[in-house]
Amino acid sequence: MDYKKSKAPVNTVTRNIMDLCQETGNIYESVAIISKRANQISVQIKEDLSKKLAEFASYNDSLEEVFENREQIEISRYYEKLPKPTLLATQEFVEDKVYWRDPARDAQQDDRL
C-alpha cells in the first residue's frame, strides 16, 4: 500500500473527541481500535522497508569498506517523510476504512435473538 497517497496529515492534528467516539460510542474503544490498526500499519511499513534495504545488504565483515549508496539514502528519506502510523490509522478510522468488531457485543446480540 502506498501510504504517501493517504490523506493523513504529516503533523499532529487536534481532533474532536466526539467525532472519534461517534462510531463506537466509547472513546476508549475507539482509541484501542486505532492503536491496533497503527500497530498493523507499523509492522507493514517496517517489513516493506526491510525488504527494500535487504537488497543493499553487504555480507562482508570488514568495517573498512563503508560507502554511501544514494538509492538506499533515498529509500530511507522516503520512509522518514511518511506520516506516522498513528496518524494513518486515525485517518482510516475517521474515513470508516477500518473494519472492526466486538465479539462480546456479537454474542449479546445473538443471545437476544
N, C-alpha and C positions, 0 to 999 in steps of 0.2 A: 504494500500500500504506500502511496506517495503522500507522506504527511505534510510535505511542503504546500500541497494544493489545498490543504484544510483551511477552513475559515477561522481557525483558532488563533487568538492573539498571541503574539510573542511575549508580551509583558503581562504582568498580573492585572486582572480586571476586577473591579468591585462588582459583586453580583447581589441581586435581591434574594434574600433567603426564601421568601415566599414563592418566588418563581422556581427555585430548586426543589422545594418540598411539595409543589403542586401535584406532581405525578404520583408520588408515594404517600403523601400525607404526613411524612415524618422526615425532618431534616437529617436526622442521624442515619436513617436508612438510605437516603439519597447520597449522603457523603460516603457511606460504606460501598454503595454501588459504584460511585465514581472512583473510589480508591482501588477497588478490584479491577476495574477497567484500565485504570492508569498503570497498574502492575502488569497487566497483559500487554499493553502498548509498550511499556518499558522493555519487557523481555523480547518483544518482537523487534524493536529498534536495535537492541543490543545484538541479537542474532544476525540481523542484516549487516550491521557494522562489522561484526566479527568475520562474516563470510567475505566481505569486500576487502578487509585488511589482511585476511589469510593469504590472499594472492601475493601480497608483498612480503610475506614472512621469509626471513632468512634463517637457515638452519646451521649457519656457521657459528662456532663457539668463540671466534676471535672478536675481541672488543675493538680492535684496531680499525676494522672495516665498517665504520658507521657513516652512512651517507643519507642525504635527504632525497626523498622521492616526491616530486611535485604532485603526482596523482594521489599519493597517499595523504599528503597535506590537504589537497582539495577535498577529498572524501571526508577527512576529519572536520574540516571547516563547515562542510555542508551539514553534518550531523550536529555540530555545535550551534548552528543557526536555527535549527528546528525548534518549534515550540516544545515546552516541557510536556511530558506525558500527562501530568495532572490537568494542564490547560486543554490538551487534546481530548481527554476523557470528559471533562466538564462540557466542552463544546458539543461533543457527541451526545451527551446526556440531555443538554438543552434542546438539541435538534431532534430528539427522540430516535436516535440511531443506535441506542444501546438496548439490547434485549436482556431483560432480567425477569426473574420470577421468584416468588417466595413459596417454598414447598409447604410451610406451615399454614399459610393462607389458603393454598390449594386444598389441603386436607380438610380445613374447616368448611370450605365451600362444598366439598364432596360429602361431608357428614350431614350437611343441611339438606342435601338432595335426597 
